[in-house]
Amino acid sequence: MFFVYFGIYTFVLAILWGFFMLAKLHSYKFKSFSKNIEKVTTVLLIFLISLSILGYILIFFLDTAPASFEITPNERIQDTYY
């Protein structure tokens, strides 16, 4: 399950970073129209870096679910029909 989480998170991050690169290119193109566009893209860069690092840390350390379980033959399993 770890590789599924890792792959999905990496795919989502690749899309987000692609949008960020597009926004950064547009911020250079339209720099003369706004004074705040450089500040906003800088804040967005810091947010994306922290999101990337924190997400991978959470995937590595919070995936502690047991991989398998065992049913002992001493326990009886009862079917319930609704």
C-alpha positions in Angstrom: 0.0 0.0 0.0 3.0 2.2 0.6 3.8 2.3 -3.1 0.2 3.2 -4.0 0.3 6.2 -1.6 3.7 7.2 -2.8 2.7 7.0 -6.5 -0.6 8.9 -6.1 1.0 11.6 -4.0 3.9 12.0 -6.5 1.4 12.3 -9.4 -0.7 14.9 -7.6 2.5 16.9 -6.7 3.7 16.7 -10.3 0.4 18.3 -11.4 0.6 21.0 -8.7 4.2 21.8 -9.5 3.2 22.0 -13.2 0.5 24.6 -12.4 3.0 26.5 -10.2 5.5 26.6 -13.1 2.8 27.9 -15.4 1.9 30.6 -12.8 5.5 31.6 -12.3 5.9 32.0 -16.1 2.8 34.2 -16.2 4.0 36.2 -13.2 7.1 37.2 -15.2 5.0 38.0 -18.3 2.5 40.1 -16.4 4.9 41.7 -13.8 4.1 45.2 -15.0 0.3 44.8 -14.2 0.6 43.9 -10.5 2.8 44.7 -7.6 1.8 41.7 -5.6 2.2 38.9 -8.2 5.9 38.3 -7.2 5.0 38.1 -3.5 2.1 35.7 -4.1 4.2 33.3 -6.2 7.0 33.4 -3.6 4.5 32.5 -0.9 3.1 29.8 -3.2 6.6 28.4 -3.7 7.2 28.2 0.0 3.8 26.5 0.5 4.5 23.9 -2.2 7.9 23.1 -0.8 6.6 22.6 2.7 3.6 20.6 1.4 5.9 18.3 -0.6 8.3 17.6 2.3 5.5 17.2 4.9 3.5 14.9 2.6 6.4 12.5 2.0 7.3 12.5 5.7 3.7 11.6 6.5 3.7 8.8 3.9 6.9 7.4 5.2 6.1 7.5 8.9 2.3 7.2 9.2 1.9 4.1 7.1 1.9 1.8 10.1 -1.1 -0.3 9.3 -0.6 -4.1 9.6 0.0 -5.7 6.3 -1.7 -9.0 7.1 -3.9 -10.6 9.7 -4.4 -14.1 11.0 -7.5 -16.1 11.7 -6.9 -18.8 14.2 -8.8 -22.1 13.7 -10.0 -22.0 17.4 -12.4 -19.1 16.7 -15.7 -19.7 15.1 -17.0 -17.5 12.4 -20.7 -17.0 12.3 -22.6 -15.9 9.2 -25.3 -13.3 9.7 -28.0 -13.2 7.0 -30.1 -10.0 6.8 
